[in-house]
Amino acid sequence: MNFSILKKGGKKHYAYQHILFWLISIVLFIVVLFYLRGDFNLYTIDFRLASSILMTVILLAVSVYINLLLLIPVFFNRRKFLLFSALELCNIILFILLNFFASYLFEGGNHPNILSEVIAEFILVLLFLIVSTLLKVMRDSITLQDVELRMKEVEKQKVEAELKALKSQVNPHFFFNTLNSLYSLSLDKSDKAPELILKLSDLMRYVIYESNDNMVAVGKQMEFLESFIYLERLRSPEFLRIDFIVHGKQYELKVAPLLLIAFIENAFKHGSKDKSLFPYIEIDLDLSGTDKIGFTVENTIDPGYISAKQGGVGLVNVKKQLELLYPGKHTLTIHQTQTRYRVELTLFLT
């Protein structure tokens, strides 16, 4: 018997809802008496009849609240339907008996047709029980929806907070590695240092302006990867073979920013630089589909390389981001042999 438009006001409005319900019920009850009893009108209402009507409403309230506060939460909600039905029937019979004796006392035992009186009282209490139950179910449903919405909002805020925390770790980690490269070149007084600074400014522009969006076009991400790979080429030995291959031209596909860079960083950082092993780094970006993105990084490693100890903060964070951003919509596979390390990632966009 709760009206959802008043629900948000707390206990005070909750009480108003019940008062409003019973006021409407009394009015409707009197209107029904006008139609069912031809001898009934406002002028014939005396103290005894008014007391009888009031007692009927009170007994209806008792039956309704027994149903709402006891039978529904204790039996119906716990799926004890047989026991609920039996007790509900007892609740109805109790109302009929009490109301019958109340009417007998207040109206002086005037019951011309007991059977019709019992049937009328049965229909009356049953109607109130059905209506009040339906209103309670509606209110509980609305409350449950509100709770679910609040939980989803809290979960969304939690995910956003976690992603911001991860990004705050990824960005300094990325720039730390790049500045290390610049530092190495400056120590060698390399002519490549100015070019590295220029490329670094391009990367910073992407990180500052583009990575704040939840999703960016994969074409933008591809340009970012190309710039990063270019920087790594400058400080890598010439015998290191570096290949970046792109299949397809679905550049408009959206992907989370700074998601793929950690795998490439890992390949350059932990990949073998031993000339005798003919070291290489192969990066493959598959943009041929419209509903998924494929990404593969493969590199040579030194014998005895243990990925679990040397993965670093970058790979740990990107795995967390994948779990948050693509739950159930990604596959990440890592293959490792004595001389090869391969990462395969597929993002499902639908």
N, C-alpha and C positions, 0 to 999 in steps of 0.2 A: 504494500500500500504506500510505496514511496515514489514520489515523483522526481524524476531525474533532474529536472531543471532546478530543483531546490537542494539537491544532494550535496553540492559543494559547500554549503554553508555550515557543515558540522552538526553537532548535537542539537543546537537550537533550531535549525531548519528541519532537522530530523523529527523533532517533536511537532513542529508546525505541520508537517506532512500528515502525521497521524490525526491531529486535530481536524485538519481540513477533510481528511478522508471520512471521519465519523460524522462531521457536520453534513457533508454531502449525503452520507448514508441515511441519516435521520430524515432529511428532506425527501429523499427518494422513497424511504419507507412509508412516510405519511402519504405521499402521492399514490403509491401502490394501494394503500388502504382505501383511498378515495375511489379507485377503480374497482377493487375487489368487493368492497362492502358498500352497497347502495345506500345504506342508512347512515353512513359515516360522513360527517362534515365537521368543520371547525367549531360550530356552535354546540355540537353534542359532546365535545371533549370536556370531561370533568376531571377531578383530581385522580379518581381511581383509574380512568382510562389513560390519562397522561402517565401515571405511575407504572401502569402495565406496559405502555410503549417504551418508557425509559428502561424498565427492567429487561425487556426483550433486547434492547440495544446493548445493555451491559452484558447480558448473557452471550450475545453474539460476539462482543469484544473478547470475552473470556475464551470462547471457542476459537476465535481467530488467532489470539495470542498463544494459546496452547499449540495451535498448528504451526505458527511462525517461529516461536521460541523453543519449542520442544520437539514436535514431531518431525518437522522438515530437517533441522540441523542434526538431530540425533539419529533419525531412522532413514529418512528419504535420501539425504545427502550421502549417507553411508551405504546406500543401495540395499537397505533392508526393506524392500518394497512390500513384502507380504505382511510383515509386522506393522509397517506404516499404515497399510490399508485397514488392518484390523483395529488399530488404535484410533485411526481417523473415524471409523464407523462408531467406535465407542464414544468418541468426542461428539459426534452428531447426536447419538442417542441420549447422551448426557444433557445436551442443550435442549432437546425436545422434552425430556422429562422435567427438567428444571423450569423451562418456560411454561410448560403445561400447568404445573402446580402454581407458578407465579401468577399466571393468568386466572387460574381458578380462585386464588385468594383475592386478587385485586378486582376482578369482575364478578365476584359473588357466585362462582361456580356455574356461570352461564356458558355452557358448551353444547350448543344445539347439535353439532355434528362432529364427534370426536375424530372420526377417521379423516375427514376433510381437513380438520385442524392440524392433525399430525402430518398429513401430506404437505400442507402449506408450510409448516415449520421446517420440515425436512428439505423442501425446495429452497426455502429462505436461507437456512444455514449453509446448505451445499453451495448456493450461489455466492455467498460471502467468502466461503473457504476457497472456492475456485478463483474468484477475482483477486483476493488478497495474495494467494499463492502465485498467480501470474504476475502481479505487481512486484512481489518479492524476487521472483526469478528474473524479471526485467532489470530490477535495480542491481541484483547481484551480478548480472551479466555486464551491465554498464560499469560497475565497480571493478570487475575483473579486467575489462578492457582498459580502463584507466590505469590499473596496476601494471598491466602488460606494456602499455605505452610508456609509463614512467620507467619501467625496467629496461625497455629498449633504449630510451633516451639516456639513462645512466650508463648502459653498456656502450652506447655510441660515444658518449663523452669519455668513457674509460679508454676505448680504442683510440680515439683521437689524442688523448693525453699520452698513451703509450707510443703512438706513432711520432708525436712531437719529440718525446724523449729519445726515441731511436734516431730521428733525424739530427737532433742536437749532438748525438754521438758520431753519426756517420760523417757529417760535414767537416768537423774538426779533424777526424781521422783521415779523411780524403786529402784535405789541405796539408795536413802534417806530412803525408807521404810525398806530395808534390813539392812542398817547400824543402824537403830533404833532397829531392832531385836537384832543385835550384841551388841548394847549398853545395852539393857535390860539384856541379858545373862551375860555380863561382870559385871554388878552391882550385880547380884545374884551369881557371881563367879561360874557360871555353868561349868561343865566339857564338855558341849556341844559346848562351844565357839570355841575351835580349829577346831572342825569339821565344824562349821558354816563358819569359815574363809576359809577353804579349798573349801567348796562348793561355797562360794561367789567368789573365784578366778575362778572357772569353769564358773560361770555365767558371770563374767566380760570378760572372754576370748570369750564367745559367742557374747556378746554385741559389743565388740570392733572389732572382726574379721568377724563374720557371718552377723551381722545386717546391715553392710554397703552395702550388696548386695540388689538389688531390690526384689528378690525372693529367698527363700531358701527351701530346701526339708523339707516337713512336719515332716519327721523323726528326723531331727535336732531340729526342734521346739519342738517336743514331748520330746526329751531328756532335753531340756532347761526347759520345764514345770515340768518335773519330778524332776529336781534338785531344782527348786523353791519350789515345794510342799514339798520336803524333808526338806528344810530349815524351812518352816512354821510349819511343824510337830514338829520340835525341840522346838519351843517356844510356841506351842499351848497346852492347857490343854489335859490331856489324855482322858477325856470323850468326846472330840470333834471327831466325826467320819468323816474321810476324805477318800473318794473313788475317784480313778482316773481310769476310764475304757476306753479302746481303742477297737473299733470295726473295723475289717478289717486290711489289711496290705499294703495299697497303700502308702508306706512311701516315694515314689519318687515324689509325687505330690508337686507342688511348691506353696508356700504361702508367703505373706509379713512377714518379721521378726517382732517380738515384737508386733504382732497384737492381740494375744489371751491372753497375760499375764495380761492385764489390768482388764479383767473380773475376773480372779482368784484372783488378788490382792484385788479387790473390795469385793469379797466373804470373804476373810480372814480378811480384815480391818473392814468391817461393819457387818459381820455375828455375830449372837448371840453367846455369851459364857456362857449363863445361863444354868447350868446343868439341871435344872428342865424342860427345853424345849427339852431335848435330842438333842442338836445341831449337825448339820452335814453339810458337804460340799460335794456335788457330782459333779464330773467333767466327762463329757462324750465326747469323741472325735471319730467321725464316719469317718473312712477311707475306707469304704467298696465300695464306688463308684469311678469311674475313672474321672468323670466330676464335682464333687462337694465335699465339705468338710462340715460336720456337727459338731457343737460345742455347748455344753450345760453346763451351770453351774447353780447349784441350791444350796441354802443355807438357813438355818433358820435365822430369824431376830427377833429383839426384838419388841414387840408391840409398835406402834407409830413411827417406823422408817420411815423417809421421804427421799426417794431416791433422789429427786430433789435437796435437800440441802446437801446431803452427798456423791454425786457421785464422786466428786473430779476431779482433772485435768486429771487423767488416762482415765476415761470413755469418757470425752469430747474429748480428743485427738484421741482416737481410733475410735470414731464415725466420726470424720473429715477424718481420714485416710481411712476408709471404703468408704466414699463418693468420695475421690480422686482416690483410687486404684481400687475400684470395683463399679463404677457408673452403677446402673441398674443391677448389677450382685451379689447382696447380699440381704439377708433379716435379719433384726435384730428385735427380739421381746422380750419385757421385761414384765414378769408377776409378780405381787406382791399381796400377801394377808396379813393378819395380822401377820402371823408367817413365811412366805415363800417368797423368792425372787428368780426368775428364769430368766435366760438369754438364748435365743435360737438364734444361729447365723448359717446361711448357706451361704457358698461362692460358687458361680458358676464359674467354671474355664474355660468354653468355651463360 
